[in-house]
Amino acid sequence: MIKSLIVVLLFAFSKSGNAFLVQGYDVSKAWEGAQIYVPSNFLVKRVTTVRVESPMPVVVLLHGCGGIGDHEKKWAQHLKSEGFIVVLPDSFAIPNRVVNCIPSSDTPNIGKVPTNDLRPAEAEFAMRMIQEQVWADKRNVFLMGHSEGGAGAFLTKEVGFKGIVVSGFSCGVRRKVGSADTTPFIAINWEIDPYFSKDDIPQRQCSDRPFWKDRTDKVEIILKGKGHATAFDHLANQEVIKFLKVRVQK
């Protein structure tokens, strides 16, 4: 009973339109403000302007704490070039949504926004809306997130995604692993990431966490050296595409 009440309080649908409230934040606005990259289309699209000849595989890409920047656009262009429609929900299109990190000091969470609830909800809402889109191959919808978005992807309920890609996040938050957690999973991190490593000592990785042993289809790529962004690394690009393509249902 208590658990059900908590769910109702955290994830409450309004009575009008597609509004989807999470602790007072309207997650539907992230979907409405999404940038969409479509193969063979030069211009970035919106959810209402996507046109394709036939449905295509989709990657929902959750941006980092600073919003949709060069890093996310680089990933989107790369995925688009390999035949995926890329949907980037814009968390900052949500009214009253403020920045929840200090990039200059490598501080990933300053506690102003309930991102551990909000970012997974953005992914779940996007998945729900993608089921209504004629341009989406609904058998092949993947989830990817970087940094704060990586945490969001890690915490998202496995609601039909064909695979989950976590970038720039070492799985360092608690996550309940259930019997349904069989979705293929890949983690891509640097050996030393300033957001997670102290004194340039290699940090714990996703494979060091308790949840890892319970997954059946999992891949971990550790990039040598120090960094946080992954989109500009050839190995990261190569491994993500390999992970996605082998799991696309024909």
N, C-alpha and C positions, 0 to 999 in steps of 0.2 A: 504494500500500500504506500509506504513512504517513498520507495523507489519510483513508483508510478507518478506520485505527486511531484517529485523532483523533475522528472522528465517533462511533465506538463508545464512546470514553471520555466524551465530552460528553453524549451522548444514549443512556443505557442504560435499557432497560425492565427492571423487576424481574420476578421469576418469580411474584409473587403480585399478584392484583387488577389495578388499572389504574395502579399506581405508575409514574411516569415521572421518572427521575432525571436532573438536570442538575447536574453537579459536586456531587453529594450532596444537592441540593434536590429534594424530591418535588413536581413541578409539578402532578400530579393534584389536589393539595389546593387549589390555586387554583381549579380547576374545581368541585370539591365545595363550596367556600365561596362560589361566585359568587352575586351578586345579579342577579335577572332582572326586568326591567320589561316588562310585557305590555300591549299596547293594550286599553283598556276594563276593565282591572283596577286597582283602587286600591292594593292591597297588593303589596309587593315579594315576588317568588317565589324559590324555590330550584329547582335543576335537576329535582328529583323532583316538584315541585308545579305545574308549568306545565300549564294546560289551555286548549286553544283549539278552536274548531269546525273549523278547517282550517289547514294549515301557513301560516306567515307569514314574510316576509323578516326576516333577523336581522343585527344589528350587534354584533360583538364589540368591546367598548370597554375598552381597557387604561388603568387609572388612572395618575395621576402618582405621584411619589416618596413622597407623604404618605399614599397609600391612597385608598380610596373616600370622597371628601368632597363638600362642597356643589357643587363645580364639576362633578364627574362625575355627580352626581345630577341637576343641571340639564340636562346634555346628554342623559342617559337619559330624563328626562321629555319633553324636546323631541322626541327621536327616536321615543319611544313614541307621542306625540300625532300623529305623522305616519304611523303604521301599521307601525312596526318593533318587533320584539322585541329588547330590548337585553340582552346578556349581559355582566356586569362580573365577570371573574375577579378573585378577591381574592388578590393576591400575598402579603399578610401572613397568609393562612391556611396558608402553607407553613411547616412547622416550622423554627425557627432563622432565619427571615427577619427581618432588621432593616432599619431605615431607612437608606437609602444617600445621603441628601442633607442639606443644612442650609438649609432654606427661608429662614430669617431672614437669611442672608448670601448668598443667591442662588447657593449652591454646589450644582450638580446631581449631582455624583458624588464621594463620598469614598472609594470603593474598598473598601467592606466587603462588597459583594455583587456577583457577576458578572452585573450586570443586562443587559449586551449579549448574553449567552447565555440568561439566565433569562426575560426578558420576551418575546422572540420565541417561546420554547418554550411559554409560557403560551398564546399565540395559536394556535400550531400544534396543541397538545393540545386546545384548545377546538374548533378546526375539526374535528378527528378525532371528538370526542365529539358534536358537533352533527349529524354524519352519522347518528347513531343515534337522534336525537330525532324523534318523530312531529310535534312542534309546529313544526319548522323547515322552511322552504321551502329545500331544499338547493341550488336553482339560484341563490338570491339571499342569499348570506352575505357581508357586508362586514366590513372590519376598520378600527377607528379607535383612535387612541391620543393621549394628551396628555402633553406634557413627557417624563418618563422613559418613560411608556407610548407617547409619540409616537416616541421612539427605538426602542422595541420593535417598533412597527408598521412603522417604516422598515426595520428589519433582518429582519423576518419573511420566510421563504421564501414565495413566491407560490404557495401550495398550494390554489388554487381560489377564493380570494376574488374577488368581483366588482368590488371597488374598495377602495382604501386611503386613509384620511383621517389625515393627520398634523397635529396641532395643538400649538402651543407648543414646536416643535422645528425648528430650522433645518437639519436634515439634515447636521449637522456631525460625523458619524463615517464612517469608511470603509465602503463597501458595495460588494461585487462585483456588477456588473450583468451578467446573463447574457441569453441569447437568449430566455429564457422571461419576462423582465420586461416584459410587455405589459399588466399589470393597470392599469386606470385609477387615477390618483393625484391627490390634491388636498392641497396644503399650505396651512395657515392660520396666519400668524404676525403679530405686531405689528412695526411699523417699528423700534421700539426695545423690546427685551425685556431686562430686567435680568439674566437668566440667560446671555445671549449677547452683550450689548452692553457695551462699556467707555466710560465717560465720556459716556454718552448719545449715542453716535455710532451711527447705523443699522448693524445687523450684516449680515453676508452672509446671504442667504436661500437657500432650496432651489434656486431657479433659477440661483444663482451656482455651484452645485456641478457637477463633471464628469458625475455620473450623469444630470443633468436632460436633457441634449441627447440621450441615448439612449432616452428614453421617448417613446412615440407619443401617449399619451392622458394629458395632464397639465394641471392647473390650479393656479395659485398666487394666493392672496388675501393681500394685505398690509394689515393694519389700520393706519390712520393713528394716530400717537401712540405712547404707551408703555404696555406691559402684558404680561401673561403668560397669564392666564386668557382663554379665548375664548367660554365658554358663555353669557356674559351680553351678548354683542355681537350685535345684530340682523343685521348683514351676515354674520357668521360662521354664525349659525343658518340664514339664508336660503340661503347658498351651499352649505353641506353638504347640506341637504335637496335642493336642486336637483341636485347632483352624484349623490346616491344614487338619486333617483327616476327620473332619465333612464336609469339603467343597470339598473333592475329588469326582469328578464325576465318577461313576462306568460305 
